[in-house]
Amino acid sequence: MANERRPLIAGNWKMHKTIKESVELVDGIIGSLAKQPVEGVDVLVCPAFTALERVSKRLSGTDIALGGQNCSHLREGARTGEISPLMLLDAGCTFVILGHSERRSYFHETNEMIGAKVKLALECGLRPVLCVGEALEQREQGRTFDVLRTQIEGCLTGLAAEQLAKVTVAYEPIWAIGTGRTATPETAQEAHRFIRGLIASLSMAQVANGTRILYGGSVKPENAASLLAQPDIDGALVGGASLKADAFYAIITSAR
């Protein structure tokens, strides 16, 4: 992990936790950080939409950021069940996860659609966490870099350098999400280095060198330190382990 990039540990709670449970979880995280502060690490939590406002109030006065798990590519309109970037801002969010593999797979989101979401989120003042990654079949076919190139270019092409500088990328090999399988630190580093090169080709090396690239895929306290020790891995997008305050705190401490 490079010194000039401040690490970010983000918790994606997915479709877990009621409002009450979300408040209890964030209280546990706040309590752990209050007892034993971790300097030099940014922390982000992304609860379900229903819990955002309550969690936002709990986070007031702390350094923990709040994010949404998705948003629409439209500011407003007749889109039943959708949520706009402006609504996330109103609920207290500063970040939003976009392009997660579960959104791509289950909701058939395309790179074009995700790119439109990224652009609008930036225009509205949110910081996107763009997720990219390959399936097991694609990796076995030697197509990992081709997939990453298509996703990065499809979602980020056309953004100005100052916009790209506000984007965080999360590399999440699909075969490692929720499976217990984790990319080796060396395999993850190879993908992260390639992604940084792609961002440099879209803008400039200075922007790419400042872009935080997170690893996501069965991150847990036992493997976090070895992953975060890699020079191009600047944090983690944590799923299951973020649902337990002690496990999430342990991962945060690994990023120091």
N, C-alpha and C positions, 0 to 999 in steps of 0.2 A: 504494500500500500504506500503510495507516494506521499511524502510529507506535505506537499502543497495542496493536496486534496483532502478536505476534512471528511472523515468517514461518516456514513449515514447508515443507521440500522432502522429498517422500516418493518413494521408488523402489519401483515395483511390478514385481517380476521375473517375474511370471506363471509359466508352466510352462517356465522356462528355468533352466539351471545345475544341474549335479550338486552334491553336497555339496562336493567338492574345488574345483569352479569357484566355488561360492558363497563359500567361505572366501577364495579368491584375490581375488575381486572386493571383498569387504568389507575385506580387508587393503589393497588399493589405495586405497580410499576413506579408510580410517583414515590411511594414509601421507600422502596429499595434504593432509588436514586437519591433520596433525601438522607438516608442513613449512610450510604457510601457513594458519594458523587463520582461520576465518571467524566473526567475533563477531556475536552477535545473531540467528542463524539456527538453527532447530531442524532436525534431520535424522532421517529415518526410512527404514529399509529393510525390505522385505517379501519375503523369499525364499520358496521352496517349503517346504511343511511339513517335508519330510525334512531340510532344512538348518537349521531353526530353532535346535535345541539347539547345534549346532556354531558357528553364527554368533553366537548369544547369548554363548557363552564368549569369542569374539573381541572382542565389543563391551564386555566387562567393563572398567570403568575409563575408558570413553569417554563422550561425551555423545550418541552416536548411539542412537536408540530402535529397537526391534524390533517388527514387526507381522506379523500373519497376513493372508492374502489372502481369508479367508472363515471363517465358523464356523456351527455349527448353531444352531437356535433352541431346542435342548434341552440341558440340562446333561449328560445321559448317556442311554443307552438303546440299543435295538436299531435302529441306523441305520448299516448297513454302509457304510464309506467316508467317514463324516462325522467331523468334529472339533469338540469342544465348546470354548466360551470358557475353561473351566477348564483344558483341555489346553494351550491357547495360553499362558495365564498360567504354567503349569507349565514350559513351554519357554522362558520368558523374555520373552514379548510384553507390551507395554503398550498397543498399538494393534491394531485389526483393520479391514481394508477390507470394507465391506458394500455390497451393491447395485450392484456394478460392472456395466456394461452387458453384459459377456460372461456374467455370471451370470444376468442378466435374460433374455438372448436364448437362450443355449445350454442353460440349466438351468431356464428358465421360472419364475424367481423372481418373485413378485408383491410389490407394495408391502406387503400384509398380512404376508407371510412375512418380508420384510426388516425391517419394523417390529418384529416379534417378536424377530428377531436383535439389533436395536439395543437393545431393552429388556433382553434377557438379558445382552448383552455389558456394558452399563452396570452391571447388578446384580452381575456377577462381577468388576468392577473394570477392565475394558478401556475404552479410548477409541475409539469407532467413527469411522471415516472413511466417511461416507455418500456414495455416488456417485449423481448424478442427471444427466440430460441427454436431449436430444431427438435423434431420427433426422433425416436429411436431408429426407425427405418431410414430416415434421411441421414442420420449420422453413420449408420452401417453402410450406406451407399456412398459415403465420402462427400456428401452434399452440404455439410454443416456451413461452410463459408458462403456457399451460394445462397442458402436460405437466409443467413444473416444479412448478406448484402441486399437481397430483395426486400427484406423487412425494413432495414435501416433506411435505404434509399426511398422506398415506397412511403415511409411515414415521415421522413424529415427533409426530403428534398424541397427546396424552395423557401426554407426558413432563413431569415437573416442571421448573421453571426451572433448578434446580441440576443436573438431568440433561442438559438441553439445552446447558448451558454447557460440558459435557464432550464434545460432539459436534463434529467437524470435517466440513464439507461439501465435496465435490469436484464441481465442475461439469465434466462431460465430454461435450461434444457428440459423439454417436455417430459422426457423419459425419467427425469429425476424428481418430478413434482408429486409429492404425496406417495411416493413409491418406496421410500426408504433408501433408494439408490442415490448416490451423490457423485457428481463429477469429481475426479481427482483434482487436487489443487493445480497440478500441471495442465490438465485438460481445460479446466476453467480459465486459467491464465492465458492459454493460447487463444481461446475465444474472445476474451476481454481485450487482449492486445489487438486482435483483428478488428474488433468493433471500434476501438480508439482510432485505428488507421482509417476506417470508413468515415468517421466523423471528421477527421482531418481533411479528407478528400472533399467533403461537403462544405467545409468552411475554411479553417486554417488550423495549423498545428497548435497555436496558442489556445484556441477554443477546445480542441480535443484534449489537450493536456490538462485542462481545468475541468473537464466533464467527469462527473462521478459515474462509475459503472459498477452496479451492484450485482452480486451473485444470488440467484434464487433457485432452490431445488433441494428440499430436505436438509436445510441448514438447521443445525442443532448445537447445543453447547459443546458436544464432543468433537465436532469437526470445524467449528467456526474459526478458531485461531489459525489453523493451517491454511484455510481458504483465504482469510483476511491478511495473511502474511505475504501474499503474492503482490507484485508491484502494480498490477493493473486492476486489482480487485479493491474497490473503495467502500465496501460495505455489503450489506445483505438485505434482500427482500425475504422476510421470514414468514412462513405460513403457520403450520401446526404448532411450532415451538413458541410462537408469539401469543398463543392462547393461555399460556401459563406465565405468570409474572416472574417467577424465579428463573425459568428457562430463558425468557426473553432478556432479563437483566444479565444473565451469565453471558449471553451472546454480545450484549452491549459492552461488557467489560473486556471481551476478546478483541474489540476493535481499537483499544487504546494504543 
